């Protein structure tokens, strides 16, 4: 299985820490949207950064439990309650996903209880 990050010279450069395009072969793992929930299901307190770190940790645990990892993520969708958190999101994203980073989409969406939700697609080893 391979992951190839593409840079297309005639297209606009990425405006953040993500790849323009990714080609992946092999089985794909689709991780449902994850939020800032602890193992007991309660929302993590402490502001946006704490919630984003918990969300990414939840994703990491799912990926590793399924035989994948953050380095095998090819697509990320980030849903933010407040787009003013985008610069902090970029910093945390860079710290979470190794370069070259997956493709990414930011979407604003209204949440009353928490600040962030993220879903990912990753490659995974075939199951026997």
N, CA, C and O atoms as a DFTB+ gen file, in Angstrom:
512 C
 N C O
     1  1       0.845      -1.167       0.000
     2  2       0.000       0.000       0.000
     3  2       0.896       1.238       0.000
     4  3       1.918       1.284       0.686
     5  1       0.499       2.222      -0.770
     6  2       1.283       3.454      -0.855
     7  2       0.378       4.669      -0.710
     8  3      -0.821       4.629      -0.989
     9  1       1.002       5.744      -0.264
    10  2       0.341       7.044      -0.189
    11  2       1.250       8.017      -0.924
    12  3       2.431       8.138      -0.598
    13  1       0.704       8.706      -1.908
    14  2       1.485       9.670      -2.680
    15  2       0.834      11.045      -2.556
    16  3      -0.333      11.226      -2.902
    17  1       1.609      12.012      -2.055
    18  2       1.125      13.388      -1.917
    19  2       1.489      14.143      -3.192
    20  3       2.643      14.131      -3.622
    21  1       0.506      14.793      -3.786
    22  2       0.702      15.491      -5.046
    23  2       0.768      17.000      -4.845
    24  3       0.071      17.561      -3.999
    25  1       1.612      17.640      -5.635
    26  2       1.644      19.097      -5.723
    27  2       1.494      19.435      -7.192
    28  3       2.345      19.085      -8.010
    29  1       0.421      20.109      -7.521
    30  2       0.117      20.458      -8.900
    31  2       0.547      21.911      -9.132
    32  3      -0.061      22.822      -8.569
    33  1       1.577      22.146      -9.943
    34  2       2.128      23.486     -10.087
    35  2       1.143      24.520     -10.639
    36  3       1.248      25.700     -10.307
    37  1       0.196      24.102     -11.469
    38  2      -0.731      25.060     -12.074
    39  2      -1.941      25.358     -11.187
    40  3      -2.799      26.153     -11.568
    41  1      -2.020      24.739     -10.024
    42  2      -3.144      24.953      -9.114
    43  2      -2.706      25.859      -7.964
    44  3      -1.513      26.012      -7.702
    45  1      -3.667      26.446      -7.297
    46  2      -3.368      27.301      -6.141
    47  2      -2.680      26.482      -5.055
    48  3      -3.040      25.332      -4.806
    49  1      -1.691      27.088      -4.418
    50  2      -0.985      26.416      -3.326
    51  2      -1.896      26.307      -2.113
    52  3      -2.775      27.148      -1.923
    53  1      -1.698      25.279      -1.287
    54  2      -2.486      25.158      -0.066
    55  2      -2.331      26.404       0.812
    56  3      -1.253      26.997       0.880
    57  1      -3.399      26.785       1.468
    58  2      -3.394      27.957       2.335
    59  2      -3.231      27.580       3.804
    60  3      -3.563      28.362       4.694
    61  1      -2.725      26.394       4.048
    62  2      -2.509      25.918       5.408
    63  2      -1.671      24.665       5.384
    64  3      -1.137      24.298       4.338
    65  1      -1.543      23.991       6.528
    66  2      -0.702      22.799       6.622
    67  2      -1.415      21.543       6.127
    68  3      -1.809      20.689       6.921
    69  1      -1.576      21.439       4.813
    70  2      -2.207      20.269       4.223
    71  2      -1.716      20.084       2.799
    72  3      -1.156      21.006       2.207
    73  1      -1.924      18.887       2.244
    74  2      -1.535      18.581       0.871
    75  2      -2.636      18.998      -0.086
    76  3      -3.810      19.031       0.282
    77  1      -2.247      19.321      -1.336
    78  2      -3.238      19.616      -2.375
    79  2      -4.072      18.395      -2.707
    80  3      -5.295      18.475      -2.826
    81  1      -3.401      17.264      -2.854
    82  2      -4.079      16.030      -3.242
    83  2      -3.262      14.841      -2.745
    84  3      -2.046      14.929      -2.573
    85  1      -3.953      13.738      -2.520
    86  2      -3.308      12.509      -2.075
    87  2      -3.902      11.351      -2.856
    88  3      -5.118      11.260      -3.024
    89  1      -3.031      10.464      -3.332
    90  2      -3.458       9.229      -3.973
    91  2      -3.053       8.100      -3.034
    92  3      -1.897       8.013      -2.620
    93  1      -4.008       7.236      -2.699
    94  2      -3.727       6.119      -1.804
    95  2      -4.283       4.841      -2.404
    96  3      -5.396       4.816      -2.928
    97  1      -3.487       3.776      -2.320
    98  2      -4.017       2.482      -2.730
    99  2      -4.109       1.589      -1.497
   100  3      -3.530       1.890      -0.453
   101  1      -4.820       0.523      -1.626
   102  2      -5.011      -0.371      -0.497
   103  2      -6.321      -0.085       0.203
   104  3      -7.018       0.868      -0.144
   105  1      -6.662      -0.898       1.183
   106  2      -7.915      -0.710       1.912
   107  2      -7.934       0.625       2.641
   108  3      -6.906       1.100       3.124
   109  1      -9.123       1.224       2.714
   110  2      -9.298       2.497       3.405
   111  2     -10.118       2.294       4.673
   112  3     -11.013       1.450       4.728
   113  1      -9.794       3.079       5.676
   114  2     -10.496       3.096       6.955
   115  2     -11.203       4.442       7.073
   116  3     -10.565       5.489       6.965
   117  1     -12.502       4.423       7.292
   118  2     -13.296       5.638       7.442
   119  2     -13.642       5.790       8.920
   120  3     -14.379       4.978       9.480
   121  1     -13.107       6.833       9.544
   122  2     -13.353       7.066      10.963
   123  2     -14.478       8.089      11.101
   124  3     -14.383       9.200      10.580
   125  1     -15.531       7.710      11.799
   126  2     -16.676       8.599      12.020
   127  2     -16.229       9.844      12.786
   128  3     -15.206       9.839      13.470
   129  1     -17.012      10.896      12.654
   130  2     -16.697      12.161      13.324
   131  2     -16.473      11.945      14.816
   132  3     -17.265      11.297      15.500
   133  1     -15.376      12.505      15.293
   134  2     -15.002      12.423      16.700
   135  2     -14.992      13.827      17.281
   136  3     -14.665      14.799      16.599
   137  1     -15.352      13.914      18.541
   138  2     -15.360      15.199      19.228
   139  2     -14.531      15.145      20.486
   140  3     -13.817      14.173      20.730
   141  1     -14.625      16.191      21.287
   142  2     -13.789      16.331      22.483
   143  2     -14.357      15.606      23.698
   144  3     -14.649      16.225      24.722
   145  1     -14.510      14.297      23.576
   146  2     -15.110      13.512      24.644
   147  2     -14.076      12.632      25.317
   148  3     -13.258      11.998      24.649
   149  1     -14.114      12.595      26.634
   150  2     -13.273      11.680      27.383
   151  2     -13.831      10.274      27.288
   152  3     -14.904      10.067      26.722
   153  1     -13.119       9.315      27.833
   154  2     -13.543       7.914      27.782
   155  2     -14.899       7.700      28.454
   156  3     -15.614       6.755      28.120
   157  1     -15.253       8.570      29.397
   158  2     -16.540       8.446      30.086
   159  2     -17.675       9.152      29.352
   160  3     -18.814       9.152      29.821
   161  1     -17.367       9.759      28.193
   162  2     -18.383      10.408      27.381
   163  2     -18.641      11.864      27.699
   164  3     -19.469      12.502      27.048
   165  1     -17.948      12.402      28.688
   166  2     -18.149      13.812      29.025
   167  2     -17.291      14.700      28.127
   168  3     -16.213      14.302      27.685
   169  1     -17.785      15.903      27.866
   170  2     -17.059      16.871      27.047
   171  2     -15.883      17.410      27.847
   172  3     -16.035      17.791      29.008
   173  1     -14.706      17.441      27.221
   174  2     -13.503      17.958      27.857
   175  2     -13.642      19.471      28.014
   176  3     -14.029      20.169      27.077
   177  1     -13.329      19.960      29.187
   178  2     -13.345      21.399      29.464
   179  2     -11.959      21.974      29.222
   180  3     -10.992      21.227      29.069
   181  1     -11.857      23.296      29.187
   182  2     -10.542      23.924      29.078
   183  2     -10.334      24.714      27.811
   184  3      -9.210      25.133      27.532
   185  1     -11.371      24.933      27.036
   186  2     -11.246      25.757      25.849
   187  2     -10.925      24.969      24.598
   188  3     -10.848      23.741      24.606
   189  1     -10.739      25.721      23.513
   190  2     -10.580      25.119      22.197
   191  2      -9.388      24.171      22.112
   192  3      -9.535      23.050      21.625
   193  1      -8.213      24.592      22.573
   194  2      -7.008      23.759      22.430
   195  2      -7.179      22.419      23.141
   196  3      -6.809      21.380      22.594
   197  1      -7.729      22.429      24.343
   198  2      -7.934      21.182      25.082
   199  2      -8.920      20.284      24.346
   200  3      -8.728      19.070      24.280
   201  1      -9.966      20.872      23.797
   202  2     -10.945      20.084      23.062
   203  2     -10.356      19.511      21.775
   204  3     -10.623      18.360      21.429
   205  1      -9.562      20.302      21.070
   206  2      -8.946      19.822      19.832
   207  2      -7.958      18.689      20.126
   208  3      -7.943      17.681      19.418
   209  1      -7.139      18.850      21.163
   210  2      -6.186      17.786      21.513
   211  2      -6.916      16.489      21.858
   212  3      -6.492      15.413      21.436
   213  1      -8.010      16.579      22.621
   214  2      -8.777      15.383      22.972
   215  2      -9.373      14.737      21.719
   216  3      -9.361      13.514      21.578
   217  1      -9.889      15.557      20.823
   218  2     -10.471      15.048      19.582
   219  2      -9.423      14.289      18.771
   220  3      -9.683      13.181      18.301
   221  1      -8.235      14.885      18.606
   222  2      -7.174      14.219      17.862
   223  2      -6.687      12.966      18.585
   224  3      -6.324      11.986      17.935
   225  1      -6.674      12.981      19.906
   226  2      -6.275      11.795      20.647
   227  2      -7.294      10.673      20.439
   228  3      -6.914       9.511      20.295
   229  1      -8.576      11.012      20.422
   230  2      -9.603      10.005      20.149
   231  2      -9.395       9.388      18.767
   232  3      -9.488       8.172      18.606
   233  1      -9.116      10.222      17.781
   234  2      -8.871       9.722      16.421
   235  2      -7.643       8.827      16.393
   236  3      -7.667       7.756      15.788
   237  1      -6.566       9.263      17.047
   238  2      -5.336       8.466      17.081
   239  2      -5.607       7.083      17.666
   240  3      -5.132       6.078      17.137
   241  1      -6.367       7.033      18.753
   242  2      -6.667       5.753      19.406
   243  2      -7.464       4.831      18.474
   244  3      -7.196       3.632      18.399
   245  1      -8.432       5.397      17.775
   246  2      -9.230       4.591      16.836
   247  2      -8.353       4.075      15.706
   248  3      -8.412       2.895      15.360
   249  1      -7.538       4.958      15.128
   250  2      -6.651       4.559      14.026
   251  2      -5.735       3.420      14.469
   252  3      -5.634       2.398      13.790
   253  1      -5.072       3.601      15.604
   254  2      -4.139       2.580      16.075
   255  2      -4.862       1.277      16.408
   256  3      -4.343       0.192      16.143
   257  1      -6.047       1.380      16.983
   258  2      -6.821       0.185      17.301
   259  2      -7.267      -0.589      16.072
   260  3      -7.504      -1.795      16.130
   261  1      -7.378       0.133      14.948
   262  2      -7.793      -0.495      13.688
   263  2      -6.600      -0.903      12.827
   264  3      -6.789      -1.379      11.707
   265  1      -5.378      -0.728      13.328
   266  2      -4.193      -1.112      12.568
   267  2      -3.690      -0.047      11.623
   268  3      -3.015      -0.361      10.643
   269  1      -4.006       1.211      11.898
   270  2      -3.559       2.327      11.063
   271  2      -2.794       3.305      11.957
   272  3      -2.284       2.911      13.006
   273  1      -2.711       4.563      11.558
   274  2      -2.024       5.565      12.359
   275  2      -2.176       6.942      11.743
   276  3      -2.648       7.077      10.615
   277  1      -1.778       7.959      12.481
   278  2      -1.884       9.336      12.000
   279  2      -1.087       9.560      10.717
   280  3      -1.451      10.399       9.894
   281  1       0.002       8.807      10.548
   282  2       0.837       8.949       9.345
   283  2       0.184       8.320       8.115
   284  3       0.695       8.457       7.003
   285  1      -0.936       7.637       8.307
   286  2      -1.613       6.982       7.182
   287  2      -2.944       7.650       6.834
   288  3      -3.705       7.145       6.008
   289  1      -3.216       8.786       7.472
   290  2      -4.431       9.544       7.176
   291  2      -4.246      10.256       5.845
   292  3      -3.218      10.891       5.609
   293  1      -5.254      10.146       4.971
   294  2      -5.179      10.793       3.657
   295  2      -6.157      11.952       3.522
   296  3      -5.966      12.822       2.672
   297  1      -7.205      11.978       4.348
   298  2      -8.191      13.062       4.288
   299  2      -8.712      13.357       5.679
   300  3      -8.977      12.452       6.471
   301  1      -8.857      14.672       5.967
   302  2      -9.375      15.140       7.247
   303  2     -10.446      16.182       6.984
   304  3     -10.251      17.082       6.167
   305  1     -11.575      16.068       7.668
   306  2     -12.598      17.112       7.662
   307  2     -12.686      17.657       9.084
   308  3     -12.882      16.908      10.041
   309  1     -12.538      18.978       9.203
   310  2     -12.562      19.648      10.495
   311  2     -13.794      20.544      10.533
   312  3     -13.981      21.396       9.664
   313  1     -14.620      20.346      11.530
   314  2     -15.831      21.142      11.713
   315  2     -15.629      22.009      12.951
   316  3     -15.456      21.493      14.056
   317  1     -15.651      23.328      12.763
   318  2     -15.404      24.255      13.865
   319  2     -16.656      25.050      14.201
   320  3     -17.378      25.505      13.314
   321  1     -16.900      25.207      15.491
   322  2     -18.014      26.037      15.932
   323  2     -17.712      27.508      15.693
   324  3     -18.626      28.303      15.473
   325  1     -16.434      27.875      15.734
   326  2     -16.024      29.273      15.552
   327  2     -14.763      29.307      14.681
   328  3     -13.702      28.841      15.096
   329  1     -14.888      29.856      13.486
   330  2     -13.745      29.894      12.566
   331  2     -12.607      30.767      13.086
   332  3     -11.508      30.726      12.533
   333  1     -12.838      31.550      14.125
   334  2     -11.757      32.314      14.746
   335  2     -10.714      31.372      15.350
   336  3      -9.585      31.790      15.608
   337  1     -11.074      30.120      15.577
   338  2     -10.130      29.124      16.104
   339  2      -9.266      28.495      15.013
   340  3      -8.445      27.628      15.313
   341  1      -9.428      28.906      13.765
   342  2      -8.671      28.309      12.659
   343  2      -7.159      28.429      12.832
   344  3      -6.464      27.443      12.583
   345  1      -6.598      29.579      13.244
   346  2      -5.133      29.630      13.424
   347  2      -4.632      28.635      14.482
   348  3      -3.617      27.972      14.272
   349  1      -5.329      28.530      15.600
   350  2      -4.943      27.554      16.627
   351  2      -5.123      26.140      16.096
   352  3      -4.311      25.258      16.378
   353  1      -6.178      25.926      15.334
   354  2      -6.402      24.613      14.720
   355  2      -5.224      24.243      13.824
   356  3      -4.749      23.108      13.866
   357  1      -4.749      25.188      13.017
   358  2      -3.597      24.919      12.144
   359  2      -2.371      24.518      12.959
   360  3      -1.658      23.590      12.574
   361  1      -2.112      25.194      14.071
   362  2      -0.954      24.851      14.911
   363  2      -1.090      23.430      15.470
   364  3      -0.134      22.654      15.453
   365  1      -2.273      23.103      15.958
   366  2      -2.491      21.767      16.518
   367  2      -2.467      20.692      15.431
   368  3      -1.985      19.582      15.658
   369  1      -2.979      21.022      14.273
   370  2      -2.980      20.102      13.131
   371  2      -1.542      19.767      12.730
   372  3      -1.204      18.604      12.509
   373  1      -0.704      20.799      12.640
   374  2       0.709      20.575      12.303
   375  2       1.400      19.706      13.342
   376  3       2.245      18.880      12.998
   377  1       1.051      19.886      14.603
   378  2       1.663      19.097      15.672
   379  2       1.132      17.662      15.700
   380  3       1.802      16.771      16.222
   381  1      -0.045      17.430      15.152
   382  2      -0.682      16.116      15.197
   383  2      -0.315      15.243      14.009
   384  3       0.044      14.077      14.177
   385  1      -0.405      15.808      12.802
   386  2      -0.204      15.014      11.589
   387  2       1.200      15.233      11.041
   388  3       1.608      16.372      10.811
   389  1       1.947      14.138      10.829
   390  2       3.298      14.279      10.284
   391  2       3.268      14.743       8.831
   392  3       2.328      14.451       8.092
   393  1       4.308      15.466       8.435
   394  2       4.438      15.911       7.045
   395  2       4.899      14.733       6.194
   396  3       5.641      13.877       6.676
   397  1       4.471      14.677       4.938
   398  2       3.501      15.564       4.306
   399  2       2.105      15.269       4.840
   400  3       1.721      14.112       5.011
   401  1       1.369      16.313       5.092
   402  2       0.072      16.178       5.753
   403  2      -1.034      15.799       4.782
   404  3      -0.920      16.017       3.576
   405  1      -2.121      15.220       5.331
   406  2      -3.250      14.827       4.486
   407  2      -3.981      16.043       3.906
   408  3      -3.765      17.177       4.332
   409  1      -4.842      15.780       2.931
   410  2      -5.728      16.839       2.444
   411  2      -6.701      17.163       3.571
   412  3      -6.959      16.335       4.444
   413  1      -7.240      18.385       3.536
   414  2      -8.075      18.804       4.653
   415  2      -9.146      19.773       4.190
   416  3      -8.954      20.541       3.248
   417  1     -10.282      19.717       4.877
   418  2     -11.366      20.667       4.674
   419  2     -11.758      21.243       6.023
   420  3     -11.905      20.509       7.000
   421  1     -11.928      22.561       6.075
   422  2     -12.479      23.256       7.251
   423  2     -13.923      23.592       6.956
   424  3     -14.227      24.111       5.882
   425  1     -14.814      23.311       7.880
   426  2     -16.214      23.666       7.712
   427  2     -16.739      24.305       8.985
   428  3     -16.572      23.747      10.070
   429  1     -17.374      25.472       8.870
   430  2     -17.993      26.053      10.061
   431  2     -19.349      25.396      10.304
   432  3     -20.124      25.177       9.373
   433  1     -19.617      25.092      11.548
   434  2     -20.899      24.494      11.894
   435  2     -21.200      24.858      13.344
   436  3     -20.298      24.912      14.179
   437  1     -22.444      25.102      13.629
   438  2     -22.817      25.544      14.968
   439  2     -23.004      24.395      15.938
   440  3     -23.873      23.543      15.747
   441  1     -22.195      24.373      16.970
   442  2     -22.332      23.414      18.059
   443  2     -22.609      24.198      19.328
   444  3     -22.004      25.245      19.553
   445  1     -23.481      23.725      20.128
   446  2     -23.752      24.391      21.396
   447  2     -22.861      23.849      22.511
   448  3     -22.500      24.586      23.428
   449  1     -22.507      22.575      22.441
   450  2     -21.820      21.932      23.556
   451  2     -20.300      21.898      23.435
   452  3     -19.617      21.787      24.453
   453  1     -19.744      21.991      22.220
   454  2     -18.298      21.854      22.051
   455  2     -17.836      22.608      20.816
   456  3     -18.645      23.070      20.012
   457  1     -16.503      22.726      20.676
   458  2     -15.893      23.601      19.676
   459  2     -15.443      22.928      18.391
   460  3     -15.233      23.610      17.389
   461  1     -15.288      21.601      18.390
   462  2     -14.660      20.933      17.252
   463  2     -15.160      19.498      17.091
   464  3     -15.439      18.805      18.070
   465  1     -15.265      19.072      15.834
   466  2     -15.518      17.683      15.463
   467  2     -14.640      17.405      14.248
   468  3     -14.493      18.267      13.382
   469  1     -14.056      16.211      14.176
   470  2     -13.143      15.860      13.086
   471  2     -13.432      14.436      12.630
   472  3     -13.641      13.545      13.452
   473  1     -13.443      14.224      11.299
   474  2     -13.472      12.856      10.783
   475  2     -12.317      12.682       9.817
   476  3     -11.827      13.650       9.236
   477  1     -11.883      11.433       9.649
   478  2     -10.708      11.154       8.805
   479  2     -10.936       9.915       7.960
   480  3     -11.785       9.075       8.257
   481  1     -10.148       9.830       6.895
   482  2     -10.019       8.628       6.081
   483  2      -8.532       8.280       6.073
   484  3      -7.687       9.144       5.840
   485  1      -8.221       7.019       6.325
   486  2      -6.830       6.560       6.377
   487  2      -6.690       5.242       5.643
   488  3      -7.673       4.538       5.413
   489  1      -5.465       4.916       5.279
   490  2      -5.191       3.589       4.761
   491  2      -5.012       2.649       5.944
   492  3      -4.653       3.063       7.046
   493  1      -5.271       1.375       5.686
   494  2      -5.163       0.377       6.740
   495  2      -4.722      -0.928       6.074
   496  3      -5.035      -1.181       4.910
   497  1      -3.997      -1.743       6.823
   498  2      -3.596      -3.043       6.288
   499  2      -4.833      -3.901       6.063
   500  3      -5.793      -3.823       6.829
   501  1      -4.813      -4.714       5.024
   502  2      -5.963      -5.601       4.778
   503  2      -6.154      -6.564       5.944
   504  3      -5.187      -7.020       6.556
   505  1      -7.402      -6.861       6.238
   506  2      -7.683      -7.839       7.277
   507  2      -7.594      -9.238       6.659
   508  3      -7.957      -9.434       5.500
   509  1      -7.113     -10.197       7.432
   510  2      -6.963     -11.557       6.895
   511  2      -8.296     -12.208       6.589
   512  3      -8.334     -13.351       6.132
